[in-house]
Amino acid sequence: MRVGVFGATGAVGKELVQVLGDRGYPVTELRLFASTRSAGTRITTPFGEKTIEVYDPAKPPRLDLALLAVSGDWSKAHAKELVAAGAVVVDNSSAFRLDDDVPLVVPEVNAGAAKGARLIANPNCTTAILAVALAPLQAEFGLKRVIVSTYQAASGAGAEGMEELETGLKEVLLNGGTAKNSVFRHPLPMNLIPHIDSFQPNGYTREEMKVTWETRKIMGLPDLLVSCTAVRVPTLRAHAEAVTIETLKPITPEAARAALANAPGVKLVDDVANAAYPMPLTASGRYDVEAGRVRQSLVFGDHGIDFFVVGDQLLKGAALNAVQIAEALPVKLAA
């Protein structure tokens, strides 16, 4: 397989290359693309040392698979050029996620949606983590309402966000100074910021609405009631989500745990007697989404549960999901 990774020097791009190697994806040729300031840089990968290239729209590379970890504007400008040149494109940006003719895929939930597609959208990181946990509960009990509060790590803003958090923590903790901010709207160290992406006319942020819109599309439930509050927290990577669901059928914590324990991509971590529950510390660097703190809802009674989910934003929320999409496609994608 001739594979190209676009945005290869960013946080997600680096993870894409590593996941391809870790999972033994059949790469016969790997090409890495980034901005002009990185052009010519040699980097070590699981497939040997590679040189960073700059994409030339006049000469799209011959690829079987293009994995995009770039801005939505770049994807809108160039993704279809890559498709026309013969590649299947898996795009990690928000450019095509809500387009009716572009499948939005979490393989554990709707892998079949990618069948025959040449352009496939990777979901918002928060949505992907949530959908993996919701899918087995929907299959067993049906979903009526989903209420989620997210605790999103600095990694959601890419390498720059992670760097700003680390630099700010050093300034506050080691120097007794004040953290500066340019990536985030306010300093993140020792703080929580209930503001991710732009505010919409309904008072929700676009990040929060992405969870609503994308969850409905991935799960094939256009009328599902979903409400989200998204909060940036001072952790480095792995997003956490407190979830309340109302179900169509009666549900118990025991039955919910059984469904989650048997679900692909989910690791049940729910032994409160021994202080075992999902945390960014344990979910970071892991492929599976951790789920735990399962309990009967005090609001929805026997038709609802509350639980906690944590997943690595750079893996299941981005790079891993993209590679899993590629793995679900035919072995040979283009001539």
Residue frames relative to the residue before (quaternion, step in Angstrom):
aa qw qx qy qz dx dy dz
M 1.0000 0.0000 0.0000 0.0000 0.00 0.00 0.00
R 0.2770 -0.7281 0.6057 0.1622 3.55 -0.93 0.94
V 0.0287 -0.8345 0.5468 -0.0618 3.54 -0.39 1.27
G 0.1014 -0.7723 0.6243 0.0594 3.53 -1.06 0.84
V 0.1503 -0.7553 0.6320 0.0870 3.57 -1.02 0.86
F 0.1503 -0.8012 0.5783 0.0331 3.54 -0.65 1.18
G 0.7339 0.2314 -0.2421 0.5909 3.56 -0.67 1.15
A 0.2046 0.8630 -0.4444 0.1264 3.52 1.23 0.63
T 0.6919 0.4738 -0.2931 0.4592 3.61 1.14 -0.40
G 0.5526 0.6046 -0.3952 0.4158 3.59 1.27 -0.05
A 0.7295 -0.4364 0.2947 0.4366 3.56 -1.31 0.18
V 0.7032 0.4382 -0.2708 0.4900 3.60 0.86 -0.93
G 0.6293 0.5549 -0.3362 0.4278 3.59 0.96 -0.82
K 0.6462 0.5098 -0.3129 0.4739 3.56 0.97 -0.86
E 0.6622 0.4968 -0.3087 0.4684 3.58 0.98 -0.83
L 0.5972 0.5667 -0.3649 0.4348 3.59 1.04 -0.69
V 0.6678 0.4970 -0.2997 0.4661 3.57 0.88 -0.94
Q 0.6768 0.4980 -0.2951 0.4548 3.57 0.92 -0.89
V 0.6590 0.5040 -0.3117 0.4631 3.59 0.97 -0.84
L 0.5980 0.5516 -0.3619 0.4552 3.59 1.01 -0.72
G 0.6899 0.4691 -0.2728 0.4791 3.57 0.96 -0.87
D 0.6760 0.5138 -0.3011 0.4340 3.57 0.85 -0.96
R 0.7460 0.3937 -0.2196 0.4902 3.58 1.00 -0.76
G 0.4672 -0.7169 0.4240 0.2966 3.57 1.26 0.13
Y 0.1867 0.7904 -0.5613 0.1593 3.56 0.98 0.77
P 0.4940 -0.7129 0.4132 0.2775 3.62 -0.88 0.94
V 0.0813 0.8142 -0.5631 0.1158 3.56 0.39 1.25
T 0.1410 -0.7817 0.6025 0.0777 3.56 -0.77 1.04
E 0.7738 0.0508 -0.0349 0.6304 3.56 1.24 -0.52
L 0.0771 -0.7933 0.6037 0.0179 3.57 -0.82 1.02
R 0.0291 -0.7809 0.6239 -0.0035 3.55 -0.89 1.03
L 0.1960 -0.7957 0.5703 0.0573 3.53 -0.92 1.01
F 0.0965 -0.8069 0.5828 0.0014 3.54 -0.85 1.06
A 0.0981 0.7724 -0.6219 0.0835 3.56 -1.08 0.79
S 0.7398 -0.4074 0.2910 0.4496 3.57 -1.29 -0.18
T 0.6995 -0.4857 0.3273 0.4094 3.55 -1.27 0.32
R 0.6323 0.5485 -0.3552 0.4161 3.61 1.04 -0.63
S 0.7005 0.4265 -0.2691 0.5050 3.60 1.23 -0.33
A 0.4287 0.7356 -0.4478 0.2731 3.56 1.26 -0.22
G 0.8012 0.2792 -0.2315 0.4760 3.52 -0.99 0.93
T 0.5055 0.6455 -0.4278 0.3804 3.57 1.24 -0.21
R 0.2685 -0.7473 0.5877 0.1552 3.57 -0.99 0.87
I 0.0001 0.8050 -0.5928 0.0213 3.56 -0.81 0.98
T 0.4486 -0.6780 0.5200 0.2620 3.53 -1.19 0.64
T 0.0256 -0.7889 0.6135 -0.0243 3.58 -0.91 0.99
P 0.6565 -0.4854 0.3763 0.4379 3.61 -1.24 0.11
F 0.7019 0.4297 -0.2508 0.5097 3.59 1.27 -0.29
G 0.7029 -0.4260 0.2527 0.5106 3.54 1.23 0.44
E 0.6583 -0.4960 0.3809 0.4190 3.54 -1.32 0.02
K 0.0753 -0.8077 0.5847 -0.0094 3.56 -0.89 1.03
T 0.3598 -0.7169 0.5601 0.2072 3.53 -1.24 0.57
I 0.4357 -0.6886 0.5170 0.2621 3.57 -0.92 0.95
E 0.1607 -0.7851 0.5951 0.0600 3.55 -0.93 0.99
V 0.3578 -0.6714 0.5941 0.2613 3.54 -1.37 0.20
Y 0.4527 -0.7024 0.4806 0.2661 3.57 -0.84 0.97
D 0.1475 -0.7692 0.6186 0.0627 3.54 -0.97 0.95
P 0.3379 -0.7791 0.4862 0.2062 3.64 -0.30 1.20
A 0.6011 0.5598 -0.3632 0.4397 3.59 1.19 -0.36
K 0.7801 0.1771 -0.0943 0.5926 3.56 1.25 -0.47
P 0.1035 -0.8162 0.5662 0.0498 3.63 0.38 1.16
P 0.4816 -0.6880 0.4536 0.2983 3.61 -0.84 0.87
R 0.4654 -0.6421 0.5267 0.3061 3.57 -1.21 0.52
L 0.1286 0.7973 -0.5662 0.1651 3.53 -0.34 1.32
D 0.3998 -0.6604 0.5700 0.2813 3.53 -1.28 0.42
L 0.8011 0.0921 0.0037 0.5915 3.55 1.07 -0.84
A 0.0681 -0.7735 0.6296 0.0259 3.56 -0.93 0.96
L 0.1282 -0.7802 0.6111 0.0380 3.55 -0.74 1.13
L 0.1551 -0.8321 0.5316 0.0314 3.56 -0.47 1.25
A 0.0265 0.7571 -0.6510 0.0472 3.56 -0.83 1.10
V 0.3820 0.7223 -0.4449 0.3667 3.50 0.81 1.17
S 0.6810 -0.4697 0.3544 0.4359 3.56 -1.29 -0.04
G 0.6384 -0.5304 0.3979 0.3908 3.53 -1.26 0.41
D 0.6272 0.5406 -0.3383 0.4472 3.58 1.02 -0.74
W 0.6469 0.5036 -0.3226 0.4730 3.59 0.97 -0.85
S 0.6567 0.5174 -0.3159 0.4485 3.57 0.92 -0.89
K 0.6509 0.5128 -0.3226 0.4576 3.59 0.92 -0.85
A 0.6899 0.4944 -0.2785 0.4494 3.56 1.02 -0.80
H 0.8563 0.2330 -0.0471 0.4584 3.58 0.88 -0.90
A 0.4982 0.6820 -0.4406 0.3042 3.65 1.12 -0.39
K 0.7112 0.4570 -0.2757 0.4576 3.58 0.85 -0.90
E 0.5388 0.5760 -0.4056 0.4620 3.59 1.23 -0.32
L 0.6659 0.5011 -0.2968 0.4662 3.56 0.96 -0.88
V 0.6159 0.5253 -0.3393 0.4791 3.57 1.08 -0.72
A 0.6683 0.5095 -0.2992 0.4519 3.58 0.90 -0.93
A 0.6737 0.4821 -0.2858 0.4817 3.57 1.19 -0.59
G 0.7067 -0.5085 0.2453 0.4264 3.60 1.26 0.15
A 0.6018 0.5928 -0.3615 0.3947 3.60 1.21 -0.18
V 0.3468 -0.6063 0.6514 0.2961 3.47 -1.39 0.32
V 0.1896 -0.8046 0.5593 0.0620 3.56 -0.79 1.07
V 0.0873 -0.7416 0.6633 0.0492 3.54 -0.97 0.96
D 0.1266 -0.8415 0.5252 0.0032 3.53 -0.36 1.32
N 0.2975 -0.7886 0.5196 0.1400 3.55 -0.75 1.09
S 0.5775 0.5936 -0.3878 0.4047 3.61 1.21 -0.13
S 0.6056 -0.5670 0.4194 0.3686 3.56 -1.33 0.00
A 0.3673 0.8005 -0.4390 0.1774 3.59 1.30 -0.11
F 0.8365 0.1998 -0.0594 0.5068 3.59 0.83 -0.97
R 0.3721 0.7928 -0.4485 0.1786 3.59 1.22 -0.11
L 0.7777 0.3357 -0.1733 0.5024 3.57 0.97 -0.81
D 0.4194 0.6860 -0.4829 0.3468 3.60 1.25 0.22
D 0.5147 -0.6805 0.4278 0.2985 3.58 -0.82 0.99
D 0.7463 0.4160 -0.2238 0.4689 3.58 1.03 -0.74
V 0.6487 0.4584 -0.3263 0.5125 3.59 1.29 0.23
P 0.3524 -0.7486 0.5132 0.2282 3.62 -0.58 1.05
L 0.2181 -0.7320 0.6353 0.1140 3.54 -1.14 0.81
V 0.0454 -0.8900 0.4466 -0.0793 3.54 -0.18 1.32
V 0.0134 -0.6857 0.7272 0.0281 3.48 -1.24 0.84
P 0.4226 -0.7736 0.3875 0.2699 3.62 -0.15 1.21
E 0.6374 0.5269 -0.3421 0.4461 3.62 1.02 -0.65
V 0.7260 0.4310 -0.2229 0.4874 3.56 1.22 -0.50
N 0.8400 -0.0327 0.0971 0.5328 3.61 0.67 -1.07
A 0.0387 0.8444 -0.5324 0.0447 3.58 0.89 0.91
G 0.6221 0.5842 -0.3398 0.3953 3.59 1.03 -0.73
A 0.5632 0.6220 -0.3868 0.3825 3.57 1.17 -0.47
A 0.6590 0.5263 -0.3068 0.4411 3.59 1.17 -0.52
K 0.4484 0.7217 -0.4452 0.2827 3.59 1.23 -0.27
G 0.8503 0.1406 -0.1341 0.4891 3.54 -0.79 1.07
A 0.5583 0.6231 -0.3923 0.3823 3.60 1.25 -0.16
R 0.2826 -0.7520 0.5708 0.1701 3.56 -1.14 0.67
L 0.7349 0.2212 -0.1648 0.6196 3.57 1.33 -0.26
I 0.0028 0.8077 -0.5841 0.0810 3.55 -0.61 1.22
A 0.3025 -0.7659 0.5439 0.1611 3.56 -0.93 0.90
N 0.3157 -0.6982 0.6160 0.1827 3.51 -1.14 0.84
P 0.4593 -0.7218 0.4284 0.2908 3.65 -0.74 0.91
N 0.6667 -0.4007 0.4405 0.4482 3.47 -1.44 0.01
C 0.5981 -0.6190 0.3746 0.3446 3.58 -0.96 0.89
T 0.6612 0.5075 -0.3092 0.4578 3.60 0.91 -0.89
T 0.6554 0.5219 -0.3079 0.4509 3.56 0.97 -0.86
A 0.6510 0.5301 -0.3265 0.4344 3.59 0.89 -0.90
I 0.6599 0.5047 -0.3023 0.4673 3.57 0.94 -0.91
L 0.6664 0.5052 -0.2930 0.4635 3.56 0.96 -0.89
A 0.6748 0.5321 -0.3080 0.4083 3.58 0.84 -1.00
V 0.6096 0.5633 -0.3533 0.4315 3.59 1.03 -0.75
A 0.7092 0.4381 -0.2541 0.4905 3.58 1.02 -0.81
L 0.6597 0.5185 -0.3198 0.4401 3.60 1.02 -0.69
A 0.5961 0.6363 -0.3666 0.3246 3.58 0.96 -0.86
P 0.7078 0.4352 -0.3078 0.4636 3.67 0.73 -0.84
L 0.6352 0.5185 -0.3331 0.4656 3.60 1.11 -0.58
Q 0.6158 0.5232 -0.3349 0.4847 3.57 1.09 -0.69
A 0.6684 0.5156 -0.3063 0.4400 3.58 0.89 -0.92
E 0.7425 0.4253 -0.2209 0.4679 3.58 0.97 -0.84
F 0.8425 0.2009 -0.0448 0.4978 3.57 0.85 -0.96
G 0.4107 -0.6963 0.4831 0.3363 3.60 1.19 -0.41
L 0.2417 -0.7796 0.5651 0.1203 3.56 -1.02 0.79
K 0.1727 -0.7730 0.6045 0.0850 3.54 -1.05 0.89
R 0.7975 -0.0040 0.0433 0.6018 3.56 0.95 -0.94
V 0.0689 -0.7606 0.6439 0.0469 3.54 -1.18 0.68
I 0.0288 -0.7718 0.6348 -0.0212 3.56 -0.81 1.08
V 0.0403 0.8285 -0.5518 0.0864 3.57 -0.56 1.13
S 0.1171 -0.7363 0.6615 0.0805 3.52 -1.15 0.80
T 0.1909 -0.8168 0.5389 0.0777 3.56 -0.69 1.08
Y 0.1872 -0.7348 0.6450 0.0947 3.51 -1.26 0.70
Q 0.0288 -0.8851 0.4620 -0.0482 3.52 0.28 1.36
A 0.4501 -0.7297 0.4671 0.2162 3.50 -0.83 1.14
A 0.6785 -0.4925 0.3700 0.4002 3.53 -1.33 0.32
S 0.5637 0.6227 -0.3816 0.3859 3.60 1.13 -0.55
G 0.5490 0.6187 -0.3929 0.4019 3.58 1.20 -0.41
A 0.6967 0.4032 -0.2581 0.5342 3.58 1.24 -0.37
G 0.6161 -0.5962 0.3293 0.3956 3.57 1.22 0.46
A 0.7809 -0.3330 0.2472 0.4671 3.52 -1.36 -0.19
E 0.6272 0.5497 -0.3389 0.4355 3.58 1.06 -0.72
G 0.6530 0.5144 -0.3089 0.4621 3.56 1.02 -0.76
M 0.6443 0.5138 -0.3132 0.4720 3.55 1.00 -0.82
E 0.6559 0.5111 -0.3052 0.4641 3.56 0.99 -0.87
E 0.6501 0.5162 -0.3275 0.4513 3.60 0.96 -0.82
L 0.6420 0.5097 -0.3280 0.4695 3.60 0.99 -0.76
E 0.6733 0.4978 -0.3062 0.4529 3.60 0.83 -0.94
T 0.6631 0.4990 -0.3021 0.4691 3.58 0.92 -0.90
G 0.6699 0.5101 -0.2946 0.4519 3.56 0.96 -0.87
L 0.6369 0.5220 -0.3290 0.4621 3.57 1.00 -0.78
K 0.6417 0.5147 -0.3247 0.4668 3.58 0.97 -0.82
E 0.6579 0.5177 -0.3121 0.4492 3.57 0.94 -0.87
V 0.6979 0.4643 -0.2708 0.4733 3.58 0.94 -0.88
L 0.7719 0.4063 -0.2048 0.4440 3.57 0.75 -1.07
L 0.7557 0.3856 -0.2127 0.4848 3.59 0.97 -0.80
N 0.7954 0.3108 -0.1466 0.4993 3.55 0.98 -0.82
G 0.4042 -0.7289 0.4652 0.2982 3.56 1.26 -0.21
G 0.4735 0.6913 -0.4223 0.3458 3.55 1.22 0.45
T 0.5507 -0.5772 0.4816 0.3628 3.53 -1.31 -0.42
A 0.4450 -0.6998 0.4926 0.2638 3.55 -0.86 0.96
K 0.3063 -0.7303 0.5833 0.1807 3.54 -1.10 0.80
N 0.1387 -0.7975 0.5814 0.0819 3.56 -1.18 0.44
S 0.0285 0.7641 -0.6444 0.0042 3.50 -1.17 0.76
V 0.6513 0.4890 -0.3032 0.4948 3.57 1.12 -0.69
F 0.7757 0.2822 -0.1407 0.5467 3.57 0.88 -0.98
R 0.6205 -0.5862 0.3762 0.3604 3.57 -1.16 0.61
H 0.7653 0.1071 -0.0625 0.6316 3.58 1.23 -0.57
P 0.6340 -0.4897 0.3945 0.4502 3.63 -1.18 0.21
L 0.3579 -0.7761 0.4874 0.1788 3.57 -0.89 0.94
P 0.5938 0.5747 -0.4008 0.3956 3.67 0.92 -0.62
M 0.8423 0.0746 -0.1112 0.5222 3.56 -0.96 0.97
N 0.6678 0.4851 -0.2750 0.4930 3.57 1.17 0.50
L 0.1926 -0.7112 0.6533 0.1742 3.53 -1.38 0.21
I 0.1397 -0.8049 0.5745 0.0504 3.58 -0.89 0.90
P 0.1905 -0.8088 0.5461 0.1069 3.64 -0.36 1.18
H 0.5788 0.5429 -0.3540 0.4949 3.53 0.91 1.01
I 0.1747 0.7514 -0.6129 0.1712 3.57 -0.38 1.30
D 0.7990 0.0690 -0.1377 0.5813 3.56 -0.57 1.24
S 0.6992 -0.5077 0.3267 0.3830 3.57 -1.32 0.02
F 0.4958 -0.6411 0.4954 0.3128 3.56 -1.17 0.62
Q 0.3147 -0.7523 0.5603 0.1449 3.53 -1.09 0.89
P 0.6978 -0.4843 0.3115 0.4260 3.63 -1.18 0.31
N 0.6856 0.4849 -0.2924 0.4575 3.61 1.11 -0.58
G 0.6192 -0.5802 0.3393 0.4061 3.61 1.25 0.12
Y 0.5966 0.5198 -0.3616 0.4931 3.56 1.28 -0.22
T 0.4515 -0.6362 0.5314 0.3302 3.56 -1.24 0.35
R 0.6422 -0.5150 0.3868 0.4156 3.55 -1.24 0.34
E 0.5913 0.5620 -0.3658 0.4479 3.61 1.05 -0.67
E 0.6734 0.4955 -0.2941 0.4632 3.57 0.94 -0.87
M 0.6699 0.4908 -0.2937 0.4734 3.55 1.00 -0.81
K 0.5640 0.5826 -0.3882 0.4379 3.60 1.13 -0.57
V 0.6320 0.5307 -0.3381 0.4523 3.57 0.97 -0.82
T 0.6596 0.5005 -0.3055 0.4702 3.59 0.96 -0.84
W 0.7174 0.4658 -0.2652 0.4451 3.57 0.67 -1.12
E 0.7294 0.4546 -0.2538 0.4438 3.57 0.79 -1.03
T 0.6112 0.5413 -0.3603 0.4512 3.60 1.02 -0.70
R 0.6389 0.5260 -0.3240 0.4584 3.57 0.94 -0.84
K 0.6910 0.4852 -0.2891 0.4511 3.59 0.86 -0.93
I 0.6713 0.5065 -0.3069 0.4456 3.59 0.83 -0.95
M 0.7601 0.3953 -0.2009 0.4751 3.56 0.88 -0.94
G 0.4273 -0.7231 0.4537 0.2977 3.56 1.26 -0.08
L 0.5509 0.5807 -0.3904 0.4550 3.55 1.13 0.70
P 0.1353 -0.8599 0.4854 0.0809 3.61 0.38 1.19
D 0.7272 0.4134 -0.2383 0.4934 3.60 1.16 -0.46
L 0.3729 0.7394 -0.4904 0.2714 3.60 1.24 0.13
L 0.3500 -0.7293 0.5533 0.1989 3.56 -0.93 0.96
V 0.0782 0.7989 -0.5845 0.1182 3.58 -0.52 1.23
S 0.0113 0.7793 -0.6259 0.0290 3.57 -0.89 0.99
C 0.0595 -0.8194 0.5696 -0.0225 3.57 -0.87 1.00
T 0.0977 -0.7194 0.6815 0.0920 3.51 -1.27 0.64
A 0.1374 -0.8228 0.5507 0.0290 3.58 -0.55 1.21
V 0.0493 -0.8076 0.5859 -0.0456 3.55 -0.77 1.12
R 0.3105 -0.7193 0.5900 0.1951 3.57 -0.96 0.90
V 0.0859 -0.8060 0.5857 0.0044 3.58 -0.85 1.02
P 0.5433 -0.6699 0.4045 0.3039 3.62 -1.10 0.57
T 0.3811 0.6434 -0.5639 0.3506 3.55 0.65 1.21
L 0.5749 -0.6481 0.3855 0.3177 3.56 -1.12 0.65
R 0.7881 -0.1355 0.1143 0.5894 3.58 0.86 -0.95
A 0.6833 0.4184 -0.4088 0.4370 3.53 -1.34 0.58
H 0.2197 -0.7786 0.5818 0.0836 3.53 -0.68 1.21
A 0.2009 -0.7615 0.6072 0.1047 3.56 -1.09 0.81
E 0.0745 -0.8036 0.5905 0.0034 3.56 -1.11 0.72
A 0.2129 -0.7343 0.6327 0.1232 3.55 -0.94 0.97
V 0.0764 -0.8446 0.5283 -0.0413 3.56 -0.49 1.24
T 0.0674 -0.7454 0.6620 0.0406 3.54 -1.08 0.85
I 0.0282 -0.8025 0.5959 0.0112 3.58 -0.85 0.92
E 0.2078 -0.6968 0.6648 0.1714 3.49 -1.31 0.55
T 0.2198 -0.8126 0.5346 0.0742 3.56 -0.78 1.08
L 0.5540 -0.6110 0.4573 0.3326 3.55 -1.26 0.46
K 0.7432 0.2865 -0.1659 0.5814 3.56 1.15 -0.69
P 0.6136 -0.5259 0.4088 0.4242 3.61 -1.16 0.37
I 0.0756 -0.7913 0.6068 -0.0003 3.55 -1.09 0.80
T 0.1497 -0.7602 0.6247 0.0973 3.56 -1.14 0.68
P 0.6269 -0.5281 0.3888 0.4206 3.60 -1.14 0.38
E 0.6344 0.5402 -0.3354 0.4395 3.59 0.98 -0.79
A 0.6795 0.4747 -0.2897 0.4785 3.58 0.93 -0.90
A 0.6335 0.5230 -0.3324 0.4634 3.59 1.03 -0.73
R 0.6394 0.5198 -0.3300 0.4606 3.58 0.95 -0.83
A 0.6471 0.5216 -0.3256 0.4508 3.58 0.94 -0.85
A 0.6586 0.5046 -0.3112 0.4634 3.59 0.95 -0.85
L 0.6756 0.4869 -0.2923 0.4701 3.59 0.93 -0.86
A 0.6498 0.5406 -0.3197 0.4282 3.59 0.97 -0.85
N 0.7346 0.4153 -0.2228 0.4881 3.57 1.10 -0.70
A 0.5425 0.6543 -0.3864 0.3580 3.58 1.27 -0.08
P 0.4810 -0.6490 0.4944 0.3210 3.62 -0.98 0.75
G 0.8114 0.2761 -0.2086 0.4711 3.54 -1.02 0.85
V 0.6813 0.4382 -0.2763 0.5172 3.57 1.30 0.00
K 0.1197 -0.7510 0.6447 0.0783 3.54 -1.08 0.83
L 0.3053 -0.7547 0.5537 0.1751 3.58 -0.62 1.12
V 0.0278 0.7670 -0.6376 0.0669 3.56 -0.73 1.14
D 0.3295 0.7687 -0.4564 0.3037 3.56 0.22 1.25
D 0.3905 0.6693 -0.5266 0.3495 3.55 0.45 1.27
V 0.1238 -0.8560 0.4977 0.0655 3.55 0.42 1.25
A 0.5599 0.6034 -0.3948 0.4081 3.62 1.14 -0.50
N 0.7601 0.2960 -0.1653 0.5543 3.55 1.18 -0.61
A 0.5133 -0.6875 0.3850 0.3402 3.56 1.26 0.58
A 0.4292 0.6706 -0.4826 0.3649 3.57 1.00 0.88
Y 0.2764 0.7220 -0.5843 0.2468 3.55 -0.60 1.21
P 0.6654 -0.5213 0.3355 0.4159 3.61 -1.17 0.36
M 0.0804 0.7771 -0.6199 0.0738 3.55 -1.03 0.87
P 0.5991 -0.5546 0.4255 0.3905 3.61 -1.13 0.48
L 0.6041 0.5866 -0.3531 0.4077 3.58 1.05 -0.73
T 0.7592 0.3686 -0.1965 0.4992 3.58 0.97 -0.84
A 0.6788 0.4933 -0.2941 0.4575 3.61 1.15 -0.52
S 0.5490 0.6297 -0.4013 0.3756 3.61 1.15 -0.49
G 0.8168 0.2164 -0.1859 0.5015 3.54 -0.91 0.96
R 0.6196 0.5406 -0.3356 0.4596 3.59 1.29 0.08
Y 0.4993 -0.6581 0.4763 0.3013 3.55 -1.10 0.67
D 0.7149 0.4601 -0.2661 0.4543 3.59 0.86 -0.93
V 0.4218 -0.6427 0.5783 0.2732 3.52 -1.30 0.53
E 0.3111 -0.7470 0.5559 0.1901 3.59 -0.86 0.93
A 0.0408 -0.7843 0.6190 0.0052 3.57 -1.04 0.86
G 0.2197 0.7752 -0.5679 0.1680 3.57 -0.98 0.85
R 0.6867 0.4587 -0.3757 0.4207 3.56 -1.34 -0.33
V 0.2466 0.7932 -0.5177 0.2052 3.57 1.08 0.77
R 0.1613 0.7823 -0.5827 0.1500 3.58 -0.81 1.03
Q 0.6002 -0.5635 0.4226 0.3791 3.55 -1.24 0.49
S 0.4714 -0.6803 0.4851 0.2823 3.55 -0.97 0.83
L 0.3686 -0.7204 0.5457 0.2177 3.56 -0.94 0.89
V 0.6415 0.5043 -0.3180 0.4828 3.58 1.29 -0.20
F 0.8089 0.2742 -0.1192 0.5063 3.57 0.78 -1.03
G 0.4076 -0.7609 0.4431 0.2421 3.60 1.26 0.12
D 0.8349 -0.1950 0.1331 0.4972 3.56 -0.96 -0.84
H 0.6540 0.4440 -0.3331 0.5140 3.57 1.26 0.22
G 0.7654 0.3200 -0.2160 0.5149 3.58 1.09 0.53
I 0.0809 -0.7669 0.6329 0.0696 3.53 -1.28 0.47
D 0.2765 -0.6896 0.6371 0.2051 3.50 -1.40 0.31
F 0.1119 0.7868 -0.6040 0.0606 3.57 -1.07 0.67
F 0.3621 -0.7167 0.5649 0.1900 3.55 -1.36 0.28
V 0.0922 -0.7990 0.5943 -0.0052 3.56 -0.94 0.99
V 0.0024 0.7763 -0.6304 -0.0026 3.58 -1.06 0.77
G 0.0695 0.7939 -0.6008 0.0624 3.56 -0.93 0.91
D 0.5414 -0.6150 0.4628 0.3384 3.54 -1.14 0.64
Q 0.4174 -0.7475 0.4672 0.2209 3.55 -0.52 1.22
L 0.7043 0.4639 -0.2706 0.4643 3.58 1.01 -0.76
L 0.6953 0.4298 -0.2653 0.5113 3.59 1.24 -0.37
K 0.8016 0.2123 -0.1461 0.5395 3.63 0.00 -1.18
G 0.6686 0.5018 -0.3004 0.4594 3.56 1.12 -0.59
A 0.8121 0.1510 -0.0681 0.5595 3.60 1.19 -0.17
A 0.8466 0.2482 -0.1432 0.4486 3.59 -0.19 -1.32
L 0.6670 0.4983 -0.3192 0.4526 3.60 0.80 -0.92
N 0.6595 0.5134 -0.3244 0.4431 3.59 0.84 -0.91
A 0.6439 0.5260 -0.3234 0.4518 3.59 1.00 -0.81
V 0.6748 0.4754 -0.2965 0.4803 3.59 0.93 -0.86
Q 0.6182 0.5308 -0.3467 0.4647 3.61 1.04 -0.68
I 0.6000 0.5335 -0.3570 0.4775 3.59 1.06 -0.67
A 0.6629 0.5028 -0.3058 0.4630 3.58 0.89 -0.93
E 0.6477 0.5308 -0.3179 0.4446 3.59 0.98 -0.80
A 0.6744 0.5008 -0.2913 0.4577 3.57 1.13 -0.63
L 0.5914 0.5781 -0.3566 0.4345 3.57 1.29 -0.19
P 0.6746 -0.4650 0.3537 0.4512 3.62 -1.21 0.24
V 0.6280 -0.5818 0.3707 0.3601 3.54 -1.12 0.74
K 0.7747 0.1895 -0.1138 0.5924 3.59 0.96 -0.82
L 0.2297 -0.8392 0.4842 0.0930 3.55 -0.46 1.21
A 0.8275 0.0620 0.0042 0.5581 3.58 0.94 -0.75
A 0.5433 -0.6117 0.4613 0.3432 3.54 -1.22 0.44
